[in-house]
Amino acid sequence: MLDFSQYSALTFDCYGTLIDWEGGILSALRPLLTAQGVSLSEESLLETYGELEAKQEAGEFQNYRAILRGVVEGFGERYGFAVNEAVRNAIVDSFDRWLPFPDTVEALARLGERFSLNVISNVDDDLFALSAKHLKADFRNVVTAQRVGSYKPNLRNFEVALQTLNLPKERVLHVAQSLYHDIAPANQLGIASVWVNRRQGSTGAGATPSANAVPNLEVPDLKTLAEFVERGAES
């Protein structure tokens, strides 16, 4: 178990950790693909999304709206359907309807009593603002891909976050669902991490590429993390 008393700041991935990212992706893409006569299992859809998004983010930097449009275009190319402007914006237009996991809001409130709450996210500033209204948390710092000019797992996103926090890395605990985007780069930089394994019991890697990475702690959800923290404070 981690000694939570040594940390003063938590940094969170947002999408997949706080916000039900895969649920949002499915809600946007399932109707689109069905209308085009494309039938994919949930796993195949999510894995295709993860592959196409990672490919988009690995190229020259573009904002996340463009990444999401590029993902839809990638589906069109792969499955042979035309992508007009309305189709191209299907994921972007659904963004403000992506909701937190059931445990997120309460857990953030509990964790905020002991730590400063911060975000490191592969997103644009204005898109995060749409999600922030659902999260109802007082985030001290929000470091977006738009601000940094790169996407996780690029180490620069974490380096900029550490500079922004103005804390030694030993005082920071990173909390995230993606081994690929978050836990692996945290390992590289020597930042302690908690893997929120939201896909526990599911098959495949979902919408994130797989990666070999070792967190300091694994939990199934944020509620469990909050309980561990509170237990540690009482002992």
C-alpha positions as CSV (number, residue, x, y, z in Angstrom):
1,M,0.0,0.0,0.0
2,L,1.2,3.5,-0.8
3,D,2.0,5.9,2.0
4,F,-0.5,8.6,0.9
5,S,0.9,11.1,3.5
6,Q,3.9,11.7,1.3
7,Y,1.8,13.2,-1.5
8,S,0.3,16.7,-1.6
9,A,-1.1,16.7,-5.2
10,L,-3.0,14.2,-7.3
11,T,-2.9,14.5,-11.1
12,F,-5.7,12.8,-12.9
13,D,-6.2,11.6,-16.4
14,C,-9.7,12.7,-17.3
15,Y,-11.2,10.6,-20.1
16,G,-11.5,7.0,-19.1
17,T,-10.6,7.8,-15.5
18,L,-13.1,10.5,-14.4
19,I,-15.3,10.7,-17.5
20,D,-16.8,7.5,-19.1
21,W,-14.8,8.0,-22.3
22,E,-15.6,4.6,-23.8
23,G,-19.3,5.1,-23.2
24,G,-19.1,8.5,-24.9
25,I,-17.3,7.0,-27.9
26,L,-19.8,4.2,-28.2
27,S,-22.8,6.5,-28.0
28,A,-21.4,8.7,-30.7
29,L,-20.1,6.0,-33.1
30,R,-22.7,3.2,-32.8
31,P,-25.6,5.1,-34.5
32,L,-23.2,6.5,-37.1
33,L,-21.9,3.1,-38.1
34,T,-25.3,1.4,-37.9
35,A,-26.6,4.1,-40.3
36,Q,-23.8,3.2,-42.7
37,G,-24.6,-0.6,-42.4
38,V,-21.4,-1.3,-40.5
39,S,-21.8,-3.9,-37.7
40,L,-19.0,-4.1,-35.2
41,S,-18.8,-5.6,-31.7
42,E,-18.2,-3.2,-28.9
43,E,-14.6,-4.5,-28.5
44,S,-13.8,-4.2,-32.2
45,L,-15.2,-0.6,-32.3
46,L,-13.3,0.5,-29.3
47,E,-10.0,-1.1,-30.4
48,T,-10.4,0.4,-33.9
49,Y,-11.0,3.8,-32.2
50,G,-7.8,3.4,-30.1
51,E,-5.7,2.5,-33.1
52,L,-7.0,5.4,-35.2
53,E,-6.7,7.9,-32.4
54,A,-3.1,6.9,-31.5
55,K,-2.1,7.2,-35.2
56,Q,-3.6,10.7,-35.4
57,E,-1.9,11.8,-32.2
58,A,1.5,10.4,-33.3
59,G,1.7,12.8,-36.3
60,E,2.2,16.5,-36.4
61,F,0.3,18.2,-33.6
62,Q,-3.2,19.2,-34.2
63,N,-5.9,20.1,-31.7
64,Y,-8.2,17.4,-30.3
65,R,-11.2,18.4,-32.3
66,A,-9.2,17.7,-35.4
67,I,-8.0,14.4,-33.9
68,L,-11.6,13.3,-33.3
69,R,-12.6,14.3,-36.8
70,G,-9.7,12.4,-38.2
71,V,-10.8,9.3,-36.3
72,V,-14.2,9.4,-37.9
73,E,-12.6,9.9,-41.3
74,G,-10.5,6.8,-40.5
75,F,-13.6,4.8,-39.8
76,G,-15.0,5.9,-43.1
77,E,-11.9,4.9,-45.0
78,R,-11.7,1.6,-43.3
79,Y,-15.3,0.6,-43.7
80,G,-16.1,2.3,-47.0
81,F,-18.5,5.1,-46.3
82,A,-18.5,8.8,-47.2
83,V,-17.8,11.3,-44.4
84,N,-19.7,14.6,-44.7
85,E,-19.4,17.5,-42.3
86,A,-22.1,16.2,-40.0
87,V,-20.6,12.7,-39.8
88,R,-17.1,14.1,-39.3
89,N,-18.3,16.0,-36.2
90,A,-20.2,13.1,-34.7
91,I,-17.8,12.6,-31.7
92,V,-17.0,16.3,-31.2
93,D,-20.7,17.2,-31.1
94,S,-21.4,14.5,-28.5
95,F,-18.6,15.7,-26.1
96,D,-20.8,17.7,-23.7
97,R,-23.0,14.6,-23.1
98,W,-20.0,12.5,-21.9
99,L,-20.7,12.0,-18.2
100,P,-18.6,11.0,-15.2
101,F,-18.5,7.5,-13.9
102,P,-21.0,7.0,-11.0
103,D,-18.3,7.2,-8.3
104,T,-16.3,10.1,-9.7
105,V,-17.9,13.2,-8.3
106,E,-18.2,12.0,-4.7
107,A,-14.7,10.5,-4.8
108,L,-13.1,13.8,-6.1
109,A,-14.8,15.7,-3.3
110,R,-13.4,13.2,-0.7
111,L,-9.9,13.3,-2.2
112,G,-10.0,17.1,-2.5
113,E,-10.1,17.3,1.3
114,R,-6.6,15.9,1.5
115,F,-4.9,16.8,-1.8
116,S,-4.8,19.5,-4.4
117,L,-6.6,18.1,-7.5
118,N,-5.1,18.6,-10.9
119,V,-5.6,17.2,-14.5
120,I,-3.3,16.1,-17.3
121,S,-5.5,15.5,-20.3
122,N,-5.2,14.8,-24.0
123,V,-7.8,17.4,-24.9
124,D,-8.5,21.0,-25.9
125,D,-9.2,23.6,-23.3
126,D,-12.7,24.3,-24.4
127,L,-13.6,20.6,-24.6
128,F,-12.3,20.0,-21.1
129,A,-14.5,22.9,-19.9
130,L,-17.6,21.0,-21.1
131,S,-16.5,18.0,-18.9
132,A,-15.5,20.2,-15.9
133,K,-19.1,21.3,-15.4
134,H,-20.0,17.6,-14.8
135,L,-17.1,16.9,-12.5
136,K,-17.9,19.6,-9.9
137,A,-14.4,19.7,-8.6
138,D,-12.0,22.5,-7.8
139,F,-9.0,21.6,-10.0
140,R,-6.0,23.8,-9.2
141,N,-4.2,23.2,-12.5
142,V,-5.4,21.7,-15.8
143,V,-2.6,20.8,-18.3
144,T,-4.1,20.0,-21.7
145,A,-2.6,18.7,-24.8
146,Q,-3.5,22.0,-26.5
147,R,-1.5,23.9,-23.9
148,V,1.6,21.6,-24.2
149,G,1.4,21.0,-28.0
150,S,1.7,17.2,-27.6
151,Y,-0.2,14.2,-26.5
152,K,0.4,11.7,-23.8
153,P,2.3,9.3,-23.6
154,N,4.8,12.1,-24.6
155,L,6.8,12.8,-21.5
156,R,6.6,16.6,-22.1
157,N,2.9,16.6,-20.9
158,F,4.0,15.3,-17.5
159,E,7.1,17.5,-17.4
160,V,5.0,20.6,-18.0
161,A,2.5,19.4,-15.3
162,L,5.3,19.1,-12.8
163,Q,6.6,22.6,-13.6
164,T,3.1,24.0,-13.3
165,L,2.6,22.3,-9.9
166,N,6.0,23.5,-8.8
167,L,6.4,20.4,-6.6
168,P,9.1,17.7,-6.6
169,K,7.8,14.6,-8.3
170,E,8.0,12.7,-5.0
171,R,5.0,14.8,-3.8
172,V,2.8,14.0,-6.8
173,L,0.7,10.9,-7.4
174,H,-0.7,10.3,-10.9
175,V,-4.1,8.6,-11.1
176,A,-5.2,7.2,-14.5
177,Q,-6.9,4.4,-16.4
178,S,-4.6,4.0,-19.4
179,L,-1.4,2.0,-19.0
180,Y,-0.3,3.3,-22.4
181,H,-1.0,7.0,-22.1
182,D,-0.3,7.5,-18.4
183,I,1.2,4.7,-16.3
184,A,4.0,4.0,-18.7
185,P,5.3,7.6,-19.0
186,A,4.8,8.0,-15.2
187,N,7.1,5.0,-14.8
188,Q,9.7,6.5,-17.1
189,L,9.7,9.8,-15.1
190,G,9.7,8.1,-11.6
191,I,6.2,9.5,-10.8
192,A,4.2,7.3,-8.5
193,S,0.9,6.1,-10.0
194,V,-2.4,4.6,-9.3
195,W,-4.0,2.5,-12.1
196,V,-7.8,2.9,-12.0
197,N,-8.6,-0.3,-13.8
198,R,-12.1,0.6,-15.1
199,R,-12.0,-2.3,-17.5
200,Q,-11.6,-4.9,-14.8
201,G,-13.5,-8.0,-16.0
202,S,-13.6,-6.8,-19.6
203,T,-11.7,-8.4,-22.5
204,G,-9.2,-6.6,-24.6
205,A,-7.6,-3.2,-24.1
206,G,-10.6,-1.1,-25.1
207,A,-10.0,2.3,-26.7
208,T,-6.4,2.6,-25.4
209,P,-3.5,0.7,-26.9
210,S,-2.0,-2.0,-24.6
211,A,1.3,-1.3,-22.8
212,N,3.6,-3.0,-20.3
213,A,3.6,-0.7,-17.3
214,V,3.6,-1.3,-13.5
215,P,1.5,1.1,-11.2
216,N,2.3,1.5,-7.5
217,L,-1.3,0.7,-6.8
218,E,-4.3,-0.8,-8.7
219,V,-7.9,0.0,-7.9
220,P,-11.2,-0.7,-9.7
221,D,-12.6,2.8,-9.3
222,L,-12.0,6.1,-7.6
223,K,-14.3,5.3,-4.7
224,T,-11.9,2.6,-3.7
225,L,-8.9,5.0,-3.9
226,A,-10.7,7.5,-1.6
227,E,-11.4,4.7,0.9
228,F,-7.7,3.6,0.9
229,V,-6.7,7.3,1.5
230,E,-9.1,7.7,4.3
231,R,-8.1,4.4,5.9
232,G,-4.4,5.5,5.7
233,A,-5.2,8.8,7.4
234,E,-6.9,7.0,10.3
235,S,-4.1,4.5,10.9
